[in-house]
């Protein structure tokens, strides 16, 4: 079922028709119309109809309900039909072509963007001539725009290719620089570890002293305990030991077999305080997932 006759019928019944994005049609209340005959698409009356152009006009729920009742469709489908109809109207108007609302009149968009309303179902000759001029003007503008777009593409394409290649080159250079820096850092770290390795003591009763070239035999003083914060392999132990020493900490390290390295602090403590001290040191220096312990 066509939607235009239903819109006309709504206007005849309610004396006002609001179309979202377009405006409002008003029917003079003094005009008497045979709504029964107009309901079937006969005896349309276009006299006494005026139009107010207002793109901010919003959808009226009563109109959707009216369309739903007269088409037998659900409100959601009725709203979709109205939206499609209005989109079609906008397309016609935007290209300068008049849009005929059956039973009401015709709309056409002027150069200023305003909508002009002509009551009646037949387009006057003047409106036809106006429409032809508008279409011709629009076509010329579209051709000019298309020509300009093609010319822009022609000179922009080499520029886009240049920037694309430059971007690829920059990405390659950045990747290479990062790789070189990472390799250099790793080599320096391995070198430092190698230099440190020669001074590790293998006797569990000896402590590592970075300021001395010779191992120093030490005993844990009475009333002191070994708070072991980490047990690691050779590479990890050497790295961690150097890192903690760089913080100015009095960290110590020992190994029995040059495979397992024990990092610990020697601190004075009462037997009842060792667990609390170990928990505190563990939070700061023991890796997640591991647990420190105390030795005498």
N, C-alpha and C positions, 0 to 999 in steps of 0.2 A: 504493500500500500504506500502511495506517495505521501511524503511528509508535508509538503507545501500546503495541500488543502486542509490538513489538520491544524497547521499553524494559522491559516486564515480563519478557520472555524473558532479557534481559541481567541483570536482577536475580536471576532464578531460577538462572542459570548461575554468576554471579560473587558472589552473596550481598550485593552492594552496588551501588547506583546513585547516582551523583553528578550532580545537575542544576545547572548554573551559575546563580547568582542565587537559587536556591531552597533547596537543601539536599541531604541524603543519605538514601536509603531503605536500610534494613538488613534482611536476611532471616536469621532464626535458622538457623545451620548445621545444627541437628538436624532441621530440616524437610526431608523427602524429597519431591521433586516430579518428576512425569513430564514431563520437558522436551520430549519428542517431541509429546505431545498439546497442551501449552501453546504449542508453536511454531506450531500452526495455529489458535490462538485458542480452544482448547477447554480445559476443566478448569483454569481459572485458580485459583490458590491465594493467598488474601490473609491467611491466618493466619500468625502469626510474623513479620509485617512491622512494623518500627518506623521512625520518621522523626526526623531531627535537622535543625531549621531553622537554616540558615547561609547568609546572602546572599553571603558571601565565597567560596562554593564555586566552584572553577574547573573548566573543561572537562577531561575525561579523554580522551586520544587513543584509548585502547582502545575507548571507547564509540563514537566516530566510525567506527573501523575495523569495529566490529560492525554498525553501521547500514549501512555501505557494503556489507558482505558480504551482508546479508540483503535489501537493496533492489536490489543490482546497480548502484548509482550510484557515481560517483567520490566520493572523500573530501570534496572541496570542496562538492559538492551535498548530501552527507549532512550536513555541518556546517551548511549553509544551512537544511536541513529541520529540524534540531534547534533552530536559533536561532529560526526562525519558530514552532515549537511552543512554545518557552519564552516568547516574546513574547505569544502567545495566552494562555498560562497566567497571565502577569502581568496582562494586561488583565482577565481574569475576576476574579482575586483583588483587584485594585485597586478594583473597583466593588462588592466585597463578595459576589461570586457564587462559589459553590464550583466548583472545577475537578476533574473526574474524570479520573484516570489509569487507563485501562482495565487490569484485571488486577492493580492494586496498591491503589488506594483513592482517597479524595477529600481535597483540600486546601481550606482556607478561611482567610481572613485575619481575625484578631480586631481589635478596636478599638485594641489596643496595637501593632498592626503585626506580631504574631507569626503564623506559620502553624501551623494545627492540622491534624493528620492523622487521618482516619477510615478504617480498613481496610475494604475491600469495594467491590463495584461498584454497590451500591444506596445511595442517600443515606437515612440514618435520618430519621424525622419530626422529631426534635429539630434535626437539622442543617438541614432544609428551613425550619423556623420561624426559626432563627437567620439563615439566608441571606436570608429575606424581610425581617427587621428590618434587616439590614445594607444591603440594597438600598434600602429605604425611607429609612433615615437618610442614605445617600449621595445619593439623589435630592433630598431636602430641602436638603442642604448645597449641592448643585449649583445648585438654584433660587435659594437665598439669595445665592450667589456671583454668579450671573448678574444678579440684581436689583441688587446692589451695584455691579457693573461698569457697568451701564447708567446708574445715577445718577451715577457718577463721570465717565462720558463726557459727560453733559449739562452739568455745571458746568465741566469742563475744556476743552470745545471753545471757548468764548469766550476763555478765558485763552490757549489756543494761538494763536488768531487774533491776539490783541493782541500777543503776543511776536513773531509772524511779521511783522506790519506794522511793529513797532518795529525789528526787525532789518533790514528793507528800508530803512526811513528812515535808520538809522545807516549802512548801506552807501552810500546815495546821498550823505549828508553827507560821509562820509570821502572818497569819490571826488572830490567838488567841492572839498574842502579841498586835496587833493593836487594837483589840476589848477591851482588858484589859485597855490599855492606854486611849482609848476614854471613857470608863466607868468611870475610875478614874478621868479624867478631868471634866466630866459632874457632878460627885458627888461633886467635889471641888467647881465648879461654883455654884451649887445649895446651898452649904453650905455658900458660901460668900454672895449669894443673901439673904439667910435667916438671916444672921447676920446683913446685911444692912437694911433689911426691918423694924426692930424694931425702927429705928431712923428716918423713913420717917414722915414728918409732914403732917397732914391732913387739916390744915387751909391754905387757898390760900394766906393768908397774911404772911405766915412764909416760911423761906428758909431752905433747908437742909444743916446742918453744920456737916461734918463727924468727925470733931475734938472735938465736944461737945456732951455730952450725953443728954443734955436738949435742947429742941427747943428754938430758939431765935426769939423773935418778931422783925420783921424788916419792915420798910416802904421804898418804892422806893424813893430815894432822888429827890428833885426837879431838873428838867432838865435831868433826866434819864428815860430810857424806858426799857421795858421787850422785848427782842428779842427772841421769841419762835422759837426754831429750830426743835423741834419734839414733837409730842403728841402720846403717845404709851400706850399699856396695861401694867399691873403690871410687868410681867416678862421681857418684852422688856425694859421698862423704867428703872428698877433697873440695868439691865445689861449695858445699854447704859450710864447711869449716872456714874457707876463705871469706865467704860472704858474711858470716857472723863475726869474724875477726875484724872485717872492714868497718863494722859498726862500733868498734871499741870494746867489744865484750870479751871477757876472760874465758872464752870457750876452750875446752881441751878435747883432744882426740887420741884414741889408741886403737891398735889392731893386733891380733895374735897371728893371723895367717895372711895378711895383706889382701884379704878378700872382703872381710866384714869389718866395718869401721864404726866405732862407738864415739858419739859426741856427747859431752857432758860438762856440767859445772861442778866445782868443788866448793861447797858452802857450809859454814858452821850452822848447826841446828840441833834442837832437842829432838829426841826420838818421837815425841808426840807431835812435833811440828813438821816432820818430813813429808807426810801425805799432803798437807796443805800447801807447802812450798812446791812440791812436785806438780800439783794441779795448776798452780800459778805459772810455773815455768812451761808446763805443757801447753797451756793456752797461747803462749807467746812464741814458742820455738819448736814445738812438736808438730810435724805435718798432719793434716787432717786424715783421720782413719787409723792413725797409729797412737800408741800410748807409751808414755815415758815410765821410768821406774827408778828406784833408789837402790844404791849399793853402798856398802860400808867400805 
